[in-house]
Amino acid sequence: MGKRSILSAVLIALGTILLTLLTATGAAIKRDPMQLPGQMPLNPARDFGH
């Protein structure tokens, strides 16, 4: 376990998170076109509140 394996693990994790966020944002925009891109795609307040 050197620094390379730690770095690659971090890069894979970051890539996965980024991909998930992009997918969730894209799905939210398709479902609700009026939603601003800056908002969190999975916002509980939007589902329950208004």
Secondary structure, DSSP 8 states (H G I E B T S, - for coil): --HHHHHHHHHHHHHHHHHHHHHHHHHHHHH-TTS-TTS-SS-HHHHHT-
